[in-house]
Amino acid sequence: MISTPYLLFLGDAVDPLAAKVAQGIKDWRPELCVGQFRLPGCKADMGLEDLTIEEAMARGAKTMVIGVANRGGYISDSWREVLKEALNAGLDLASGLHNLLREEQDLAFVADQNERALHDVRVPSVQYPIANGIRRSGKRCLAVGTDCSVGKMYTAMCMEKEMRARNMKATFRATGQTGILITGDGVPLDAVIADFMAGSIEYLTPDNDADHWDLIEGQGSLFHASYSGVTLALIHGGQPDALILCHEPTRKHMRGLPDHQQPSLEELRDAALMMAHVVNKECQVVGISINTAALSDEEAKAYCAETEARMGLPTVDPFRHGAGRLVDALG
């Protein structure tokens, strides 16, 4: 188990989205966050107090969490001295990066010298099966996006929160490092060997009560040249009964791919449904989630209204406006 509370390390994040791990923990588990630690030039801010390692420990911090999800998921050389300082001061380290803490000799040495723990949450802990495509009892909802980092996890978590408030049977199923750090469980999907990715999602969402909903955290995008594979594995392994389309309207291009444009919501709807019908002929697109963080209140309302009129589906920003209408759409 990862010891709490956390000091969130934002490093030298190039923009707010690069610190999405920290943002997710702060938004969904604020009680676990004593503050943030930023390097010079950091472009992200969680709205938490900037603390030194000593100040954080005085407030009870037990673990420094690397809250940065940089492209490629590596431990930057510019971070190393701070990470060692944290270990020397008595903090554990937790990371969801592909570049594992335990495989960094300098960090592993300092951790061993100080008897501190290194937590790599992006390491599969189960030997997952190959998917078999057999239908399972219970219901499943999957968020799919026009791009990466458009609010798929937030959509699923907002829906779970609303459903539990209504005393509905619902479980958020984490498939990425942020969700796992928030909930303490899940499948680090992009670290699973390709042949077993869909099977890991079958494992994550087993047979359940007929009226129970699994809210599966989405990853990547079918239209993203770098990360489409994880999305397809989620669709085929999850066998969703319902899809929620997720979109961020201010993007100029696909994240990390300046030569590629986002698809339209119509293109996403058609492609995702075609893939979903391979494993579940009854799957339907039931709603649209818009990430309006970059829009004013009036702009957000207008964009959602225009999208809903065009697409004929309930359209909201579930984090800003509540997930009630998306939950209603599940039937």
N, C-alpha and C positions, 0 to 999 in steps of 0.2 A: 504494500500500500504506500502511496505517496503521502508524506507528512504535510499537513497544512498548519497554518496559512502560508500563502505564497507571496514572494516578491516577483513581480512580472518584469522580465528582462526584455526590453524592446530593441536593444542594440542600436544599430545605425539604420533602422528601417527606412527604405527609400520613399515610402508613402504609407498612408494609414492601412491600406489593404495588406501590405507586407507584414503587418502585426495582427493579422486576423485571429491568430490563436489567442493572443492576449485579450483582444477585444471580446471574443466569445466567452472567455472565462470571466472577464469583468462584468459582462452583461448578464450572464446566467448564474454566476456564483460570486457575486460581489462580496459576500461575507467572508470569502476565503482570501481576499486580496488586501495586503497591508499597504501596498504602494507599487511604484514603478521605478525602474532603473533604466536611464537612457544614456547613450553615448553621444558625443558631439555630432551634430548634423542629423540626428534622428528626426524623421518627418512624421512620426506617429505620436499620438498622445491619448492615453486612456482616460484623461481627466482625473487621474489619481495623483497623490502627492509624490513628487520625485524624492526618493530616499537614497542615502548611502547604504551600503551593506550593513554597517554597524547600526544605523538608525532603524533599518528594517528588522534586524535581529532583536533590538531593544523593544520592538513592538510585537515580538513573538513569531516572526517569520521562521519557517523551518526549511522551506525549499525555494530555490530560485528556479522559476519556470522560464524556459526560452520561449518567449511568446511570438517569435518571428517565424514566418513561413516563407523563406526566400525561394526564388526559382532554383530548383535542383535540390533543395533541402540540405544544405551543407553548413558546417560550423565555420564561420568566417574567422580568419586569422585575427581580425580586429577585436574579436570577442574574447580571445583566449585568456588574456591577463585578468579580465574581470571574472570570468568563470573560475579561474584558479583562486582568485581572491575570495570568492564566495565559499569555495570548498575549504580554504584555509581558515576562514572565519567560523566555520561550523555549519554551513548550509548544505543540504543535498541539492542535486541538480536533476531537473526533469526536462525532457525534450521529445518533440515529435518529429524531428528531422530524420531524413534518410541517412545522413551522416551520423552514425551512432556514437554517443558519448563513450561507451565502453570500449570502442575501437580506437579512440584517440589516446595514444600512449601517455602523453603529458597529463591529460586530465585524469586518466585512470590511475596514474601514479600518485597524483596529489590526493585523489579521493581515497586511495588505499592508505596513504600516510595519515590521513585525518579520520579514517573510519567513517567516511561519508558514502551515501548511496548515490548511484547514477541510474536514473530511470529512463529507459528508452521505450516510449509507448508505441512506437511504430515498428514493433517487433511482434510478429504473429506468435501467439502462445499456444495455438491449437494446430494439430495436423488436420487441415480441412479436407473434406472429400471432393471428388469431382461432381459437378452438378448432374442431377438425373432428370430434372424437368418434371418430376411427379408433383401434381397439385397437392397443396397442403390446406388443412382447415384453418379457419380464421381469415382475417382480411388484412390487406397491406396497401399502404399509400406511399408513393415515392415522389419526391420533388426532383424535377429535371430542369436544367437551365439552358439558356441561350449561350452562356459562357461560364467560366469558372468564377467563383467568389461573387455570386449574385444574390445570395441569401437562401440557399437551399437548406442549410442546417437550421437557420433561424426559422424558416417556414415550418419545418417539422417540429421544432421545439415549441414554437408558439401554438401549433395545433395540439400537441400533446398537453400543454398547459391548459388550454381551453377545454379539451375533452375531459381531463381529470376534474376540472371545476364542475363539469356537468355529470360527474360520476359515471362517465363512460370508461370502458376498458381500453386503455391505450398505453403503448410503450414506445418511447423514442429509441431507435436503434442506431447507435453511433457507428460510422464507417470511416472516420478520419481522426487525426490526432487531437483536434480541438474538442470534438464530441466525446472522445475517450477521456480526455483530461477533465471535462465537465462532469461526466456521468460515472467515470471509473470503470467502464466496460465497453466492449464493442470489438469490431474487426478493423485493423489498420489496412484497409483494402488495397491501397497502392503499394503495399509491401508484401502482398501475397503473390506467390508464383502464378503466372497468367492462367495456367490450366485449372487452377483451383479457386480463382476469384469468384465465379458464379456460385460454386459450391460453398464458399465461405458465407455468402449471403443466404443461401438456403439454410445453412447451419445457424445463422444469426436470427432467422425468422421462422422457427419451427412451427409445427402444428399447434393450434391454439383454439380457444373457445370461438364459436361461430360469430359472436358479437365483439370479439377483440380486434383492435386495429394496431398493427405495427406501423409506426411512422418512421420510414427509412430515410436516413440522412443521404442526400444526393452528393455526387462527386463529379467533377469535370463537366464535360458537355459532349454530346454526340457530334457537335460541329467543331470541336477544338482539336486541331491537328496533333497536339501533344498528349491530350488526356481523354480521348474518346473511349479508350478501352475500358476504363473503370466504369464509365457510365453504362456501357452495354452490359457489363457483368452485373451491375446493380439491377438493370431491367430484367435480364434473363434469370438471375438468381432470386430476385425479389418477387417475380411473378405478380406485379402490382395489380390490384383491382381498380385503383384510382391513381391518376397522375395529376400533379400540380405543376404548371409551367411557371418558371421563375425567370425574371428579367430585370436588368439594371439599365434604364433608358438613356443614361448620359455617356455611355462608353463610346469612344471613337473607333475602337477596333477590339478584336479578341485580346484578352489579357495576355501580354507577353508576345503577341504575334501581330505586329503593326501592319503586316501585309494582308491580314485576314479580317473580314468584317463579320459582325454578329449576324446570325440568321434572324428572320422575322419570327414572331410568335407562331404564325401560321405554319412556317416551315418546321419549327420545333414540334408543334402539335402533330403534324403528319408523320414525321420521321419517328418520333417517340412511340406513337400509337402503332405504327407498322412493326417496330421491334417488339413492343409489348405483346402484340397479338400472336407472336410466335409461341409464347408460353401461356398466354391467358387471353382467349378470344373475347372475354367479357370486359376487358379493361377499358376504362373511359377516362378522358381528360375532364376533370370536374371543376377546376378553378385556376386562377392566375394570381401569382404573388409578385408584386412589383417592389423592388428595393428603391425606395424614394429618399434615401438618406441625403442625396445631393440636391433635392428639390425643396422648395418652400412648401408650406402647408397648402396654399392655393394651387401651386403647380402639381403637387402630389394628387390632390383631389381631382383636378382636371384630367391628368394623365390616366388615372385609374378609370374615370368615367368614360373617357374616349375609348380606352382599350376594351372595357366591358361592352360598350355599344358595338364595337367592331367585331369582337370575338364571340359575343353571346354567352360569356361565362362570368361568374362572380369574380371581381378583380379588386384586390386590396393589398396594402402593405401590412402584413399581419403583425409586425413588430410595432408599427406606428399606430395602426387603426384597430388592431385586434384580429384574431383569426376566426371569429364566430361564423362569418359567411362561408369560409372555406370548410369548416367543420359541418355546417348545415348541408353543404353540397355533397358530402359523403353519403347522405341518405340514411 
